[in-house]
Amino acid sequence: MSARRAVGEGSVFQRKDGRWVAAAFVPTVQGGRRRVAQYGKTKAEARAALREMIDRAAKDIPAPPPGLNVQDYLAEWLTHIERHVGPTTLKAYRANCRLHIVPRIGRTKLAKLTVRDVRLMLDDLRRDGAGARTVQYVHATLRAALEHAYREELVSRNVAKMVRVERPKPDAKEPLSVEEARKLLTATRDDDDHALWVVMLMLGLRRSEVCGLRWDTVDLDGRTLSITHSVQRVDGELRELPTKTRRSTRTIPLPALAVDALVRHRDRTATSSPAAPGSAYVFGTRHGTPMEPRNLTRKWTKLAEREGIRRVNLHGLRHACVSLLLSLGVNPRTVMEIVGHSALEMTMNVYGHVNLDTQRRALDELDQSLR
């Protein structure tokens, strides 16, 4: 037995079964203090555990509830964040927890979770055939959950942050060129959906934002358009939801081409919707309901096939808007505000494609300046 310690210093002793124990009174999440014991194979391990407990107690960091494992904590965390994340994100978090995290480390005590535990979980996920993107998303889910646990002082560090996960290499995405964009707008000039393609291509709206656009957020006289909400399919039904991020809620000036297209679209559809003029969806159905986002994707696929436009996914129109603006020399910060990105890095690194023509133009300018 170790020498008697002063009150508050804790103790280290050996059990009859040979295991070493570190015990100390520490603060709890619920308030007050309780005696906590940690075990080690050697006396040195127990002493190290005791030093950590005393250090946390000195900083008034509470001990996690006894017996709280990863599975129970994730269930609590998912309930808490329902009000703070979008339905699509919440659905992905729940699926990652249920299918991948809980089956592998759900029984592990939250306070005992190590960097190695997380790394082995991801290795096991890869062995089971999960792709790089799935591994990345599962890791991001656990990292977000443990960051919340760290803020609530349930763990002393976020061990998921210490595990390196390779980012999957993105597929090369060459956005529509100026010529291709012009071909798109020319080909749809007399179509009922012409204004739809003008708005998507020139303003870089997300699919959900286009489907949720109402006439009362469009000021044709003032030549502005406001993005205030989106439409998404959640749990089998269409719902009107807040925008993706705080910066996604924005007001955009309308160029003349967009104003003309929207005026013609308004005049054409003014009597076809049963909804009140102000509340009607700009690109809604004849019944006054919002357009199904998947139907918008189908419209784009059929249009590209019919007009011989190079196949890019629907989100590629947003890519094209950013790339064309940057290639014209528009300040990246301005582009960021137009398309509603939450960070400038997103505008430059993910969407800021630089095609061969843009590179050639830049080097030709350098060539001229050096002559």
C-alpha positions in Angstrom: 0.0 0.0 0.0 1.2 3.5 -0.8 1.9 6.1 1.9 -1.1 8.0 3.2 -1.9 11.1 1.1 -3.4 14.4 2.1 -7.1 15.0 1.4 -7.6 15.8 -2.3 -4.4 14.2 -3.4 -6.1 10.9 -4.2 -4.5 7.5 -3.8 -2.8 4.6 -5.6 -3.1 1.1 -4.4 -3.0 -2.6 -5.6 -6.0 -4.8 -5.5 -5.9 -8.5 -4.5 -6.2 -9.5 -8.2 -3.0 -7.6 -9.0 -4.5 -4.6 -10.8 -3.4 -1.1 -9.7 -6.0 1.5 -8.9 -5.9 5.3 -9.0 -8.7 6.9 -7.0 -9.6 10.5 -6.4 -12.5 12.8 -5.7 -13.3 14.9 -8.8 -16.0 17.3 -9.9 -19.0 15.9 -11.8 -21.1 17.2 -14.6 -24.2 17.2 -12.3 -22.3 19.3 -9.7 -20.6 18.3 -6.5 -17.8 15.7 -6.4 -17.5 11.9 -6.5 -14.8 9.3 -6.1 -13.6 8.1 -9.4 -11.3 5.0 -9.8 -9.2 4.2 -12.8 -7.2 1.0 -13.3 -3.8 0.2 -14.7 -1.6 -2.9 -15.2 1.3 -1.3 -13.4 1.9 1.1 -10.6 3.3 3.6 -13.1 0.1 3.5 -15.2 -2.0 4.1 -12.1 0.1 7.0 -11.0 -0.1 8.6 -14.5 -3.9 8.2 -14.3 -4.0 9.8 -10.9 -1.9 12.8 -12.0 -4.3 13.3 -14.9 -7.4 13.1 -12.6 -5.8 15.6 -10.1 -4.9 17.9 -13.0 -8.4 17.9 -14.4 -9.9 18.4 -10.9 -7.6 21.4 -10.3 -8.9 23.0 -13.5 -12.5 22.2 -12.4 -13.0 19.9 -15.4 -15.8 17.5 -14.5 -15.5 13.8 -14.9 -17.9 12.1 -17.5 -20.9 10.3 -16.1 -19.9 6.8 -15.0 -20.6 4.1 -17.6 -21.3 6.5 -20.5 -20.3 4.7 -23.6 -20.0 6.0 -27.2 -23.4 4.6 -28.3 -25.3 6.3 -25.5 -23.4 9.6 -26.0 -24.1 9.6 -29.8 -27.8 9.0 -29.1 -27.8 12.0 -26.8 -25.8 14.1 -29.2 -28.1 13.4 -32.2 -31.1 14.5 -30.2 -29.4 17.7 -29.1 -28.3 18.8 -32.6 -31.8 18.3 -34.2 -32.4 22.0 -33.8 -28.9 23.1 -35.1 -28.3 21.3 -38.4 -30.3 20.8 -41.5 -32.4 17.6 -42.1 -30.1 16.3 -44.7 -27.0 16.6 -42.5 -28.9 15.1 -39.5 -30.0 12.2 -41.7 -26.4 11.6 -42.7 -25.1 11.8 -39.1 -27.7 9.3 -38.0 -26.9 6.9 -40.8 -23.1 7.1 -40.1 -23.7 6.5 -36.4 -26.1 3.6 -36.9 -24.3 1.8 -39.7 -20.7 2.4 -39.0 -19.7 3.9 -35.7 -21.9 2.2 -33.1 -21.4 -1.4 -34.5 -17.6 -0.9 -34.1 -16.9 1.3 -31.1 -20.4 1.8 -29.5 -19.6 -0.2 -26.3 -16.3 1.7 -25.7 -16.5 4.0 -22.7 -16.5 7.6 -24.0 -13.7 8.7 -21.6 -11.6 5.7 -22.6 -11.8 6.2 -26.4 -8.3 6.6 -27.9 -6.8 7.8 -31.1 -6.0 4.1 -31.9 -9.6 3.1 -31.4 -10.7 5.6 -34.0 -7.9 4.6 -36.4 -8.8 0.9 -36.1 -12.5 1.7 -36.7 -11.7 3.5 -39.9 -9.3 0.7 -41.0 -12.0 -1.8 -40.4 -14.4 0.3 -42.4 -12.0 0.2 -45.4 -11.6 -3.6 -45.1 -15.3 -3.9 -45.3 -15.2 -2.2 -48.7 -16.2 1.3 -47.8 -15.0 4.0 -50.3 -12.8 6.9 -49.5 -15.8 9.3 -49.4 -17.7 7.1 -46.9 -14.6 6.9 -44.6 -14.3 10.6 -44.8 -17.9 11.3 -43.9 -17.9 8.7 -41.0 -14.7 10.3 -39.6 -16.3 13.8 -39.9 -19.4 12.6 -38.0 -17.4 11.2 -35.1 -15.1 14.3 -35.1 -18.2 16.6 -34.8 -19.7 14.5 -32.0 -16.5 14.4 -30.0 -15.9 18.1 -30.5 -19.3 18.6 -28.8 -18.3 16.2 -26.0 -15.0 18.2 -25.6 -16.9 21.5 -25.2 -19.1 19.9 -22.6 -16.0 18.7 -20.8 -16.9 15.0 -21.1 -13.6 14.2 -22.7 -10.2 15.9 -22.3 -9.5 16.0 -26.1 -11.0 15.2 -29.4 -9.2 12.0 -30.4 -10.9 11.9 -33.8 -9.0 15.1 -34.7 -5.7 13.3 -34.3 -6.5 10.7 -36.9 -5.5 11.6 -40.4 -7.9 10.7 -43.2 -7.0 11.1 -46.8 -9.4 13.3 -48.7 -10.7 11.4 -51.8 -9.4 12.8 -55.0 -12.2 14.8 -56.7 -13.2 13.9 -60.2 -12.0 16.4 -62.7 -14.9 18.8 -63.4 -14.5 21.1 -66.3 -17.4 23.6 -66.1 -19.2 24.9 -69.1 -17.2 27.4 -71.1 -18.5 30.8 -72.3 -19.4 29.3 -75.6 -21.3 26.3 -74.0 -23.1 28.6 -71.6 -24.2 30.8 -74.6 -25.3 27.8 -76.5 -27.5 26.7 -73.5 -29.2 30.1 -73.2 -29.7 30.4 -77.0 -31.1 26.9 -77.3 -33.7 27.6 -74.5 -34.6 31.2 -75.6 -38.2 30.2 -76.6 -38.7 27.5 -73.9 -41.0 27.9 -70.9 -37.9 27.1 -68.7 -35.6 29.8 -70.2 -35.7 32.0 -67.1 -34.9 28.9 -65.0 -31.6 28.3 -66.8 -30.7 32.0 -66.9 -31.1 32.3 -63.1 -29.2 29.1 -62.4 -26.3 29.9 -64.8 -25.9 33.6 -64.1 -26.6 33.7 -60.4 -25.2 30.2 -59.4 -28.2 29.2 -57.3 -28.3 25.8 -55.6 -31.0 23.4 -56.8 -32.9 23.7 -53.5 -32.7 27.5 -53.7 -34.2 27.6 -57.2 -37.0 25.3 -56.2 -37.8 27.5 -53.1 -37.7 30.8 -55.0 -41.0 32.9 -54.5 -42.1 35.9 -56.4 -42.3 38.0 -53.2 -38.5 37.7 -53.0 -38.0 39.0 -56.5 -37.9 42.7 -57.1 -37.9 43.3 -60.8 -38.2 47.0 -60.5 -35.3 47.2 -58.1 -33.5 44.4 -60.1 -32.8 42.3 -57.0 -33.5 38.7 -56.0 -33.4 37.5 -52.4 -32.6 33.9 -51.3 -34.4 33.3 -48.0 -35.2 29.6 -47.9 -34.9 26.4 -49.8 -37.0 23.4 -50.7 -35.8 19.8 -50.1 -37.4 16.4 -49.9 -37.1 15.1 -46.3 -38.6 11.9 -45.0 -40.6 11.5 -48.2 -42.2 14.9 -48.4 -41.2 18.3 -49.8 -40.4 20.9 -47.1 -39.6 24.5 -47.1 -36.4 24.9 -45.0 -33.9 27.6 -44.0 -31.0 28.2 -46.4 -27.9 25.9 -46.1 -25.8 28.4 -44.1 -26.1 31.9 -42.7 -24.3 33.3 -45.7 -26.6 31.5 -48.1 -29.4 34.0 -47.1 -28.5 36.8 -49.4 -29.8 39.4 -51.9 -28.4 39.4 -55.4 -28.5 42.1 -58.0 -30.2 41.0 -61.2 -28.4 41.5 -64.6 -30.5 42.8 -67.5 -30.6 39.3 -69.1 -32.1 37.8 -66.0 -34.6 40.6 -65.5 -35.9 40.2 -69.1 -36.2 36.5 -68.7 -38.0 36.7 -65.4 -40.4 39.4 -66.7 -41.4 37.1 -69.7 -41.7 34.1 -67.3 -43.9 36.1 -64.9 -46.2 37.2 -67.7 -46.4 33.7 -69.1 -47.3 32.0 -65.8 -49.3 34.8 -64.1 -52.6 33.1 -64.6 -51.5 29.5 -64.5 -50.9 29.2 -60.7 -53.7 29.0 -58.1 -51.5 30.5 -55.5 -51.6 34.2 -54.6 -49.3 36.1 -56.9 -46.8 37.2 -54.2 -46.5 33.7 -52.6 -46.4 31.7 -55.8 -43.2 29.8 -56.5 -41.3 31.3 -59.4 -40.6 27.9 -60.9 -43.4 25.9 -59.2 -45.9 23.5 -60.6 -49.3 24.5 -62.1 -50.9 23.4 -58.7 -49.0 26.1 -56.8 -46.6 23.6 -55.2 -42.8 23.9 -55.4 -40.9 22.0 -58.0 -39.6 18.6 -57.0 -35.7 19.0 -56.9 -35.2 15.6 -58.7 -37.5 16.8 -61.5 -35.2 19.8 -62.0 -32.3 17.4 -62.4 -34.3 15.4 -64.9 -35.1 18.6 -66.9 -31.4 19.4 -67.1 -30.5 15.9 -68.3 -33.2 15.9 -71.0 -32.2 19.4 -72.2 -28.5 18.5 -72.4 -29.3 15.4 -74.4 -31.7 17.2 -76.7 -29.5 20.2 -77.5 -26.2 18.3 -77.6 -24.7 20.2 -74.6 -21.8 18.6 -72.9 -23.0 16.5 -69.9 -22.2 18.0 -66.6 -24.3 17.4 -63.5 -26.8 20.1 -62.5 -24.6 21.5 -59.8 -22.1 22.1 -62.7 -24.1 25.1 -63.6 -23.2 26.6 -60.2 -19.6 25.7 -60.9 -19.8 27.4 -64.3 -21.1 30.6 -62.8 -18.2 30.9 -60.3 -15.6 29.9 -62.9 -16.9 32.4 -65.5 -17.0 35.2 -63.0 -13.5 34.5 -61.8 -12.2 34.2 -65.3 -13.6 37.7 -66.0 -11.5 39.1 -63.2 -14.3 39.6 -60.7 -13.0 39.8 -57.1 -13.3 36.4 -55.4 -15.0 38.0 -52.4 -17.7 39.4 -54.6 -18.2 36.0 -56.2 -18.4 34.5 -52.8 -21.3 36.8 -51.8 -23.1 36.2 -55.1 -23.2 32.5 -54.8 -23.6 32.4 -50.9 -20.4 30.5 -50.0 -19.6 30.4 -46.3 -15.8 30.6 -46.9 -13.6 32.2 -49.5 -11.6 29.0 -49.6 -14.6 27.2 -51.0 -15.0 29.7 -53.8 -11.3 29.5 -54.8 -10.3 25.9 -54.2 -13.5 23.9 -55.0 -15.3 26.0 -57.6 -12.6 28.2 -59.0 -11.8 26.2 -62.1 -9.1 27.6 -64.3 -9.4 26.2 -67.8 -6.8 26.1 -70.5 -8.0 29.2 -72.2 -7.8 31.2 -69.0 -4.3 30.0 -68.4 -3.3 30.8 -72.0 -4.7 34.3 -71.7 -2.8 35.0 -68.5 0.5 33.7 -69.9 0.0 35.7 -73.1 -0.4 38.9 -71.0 2.8 38.0 -69.2 4.5 37.4 -72.5 3.5 40.9 -73.7 4.6 42.5 -70.5 8.1 40.9 -70.8 8.7 41.8 -74.4 
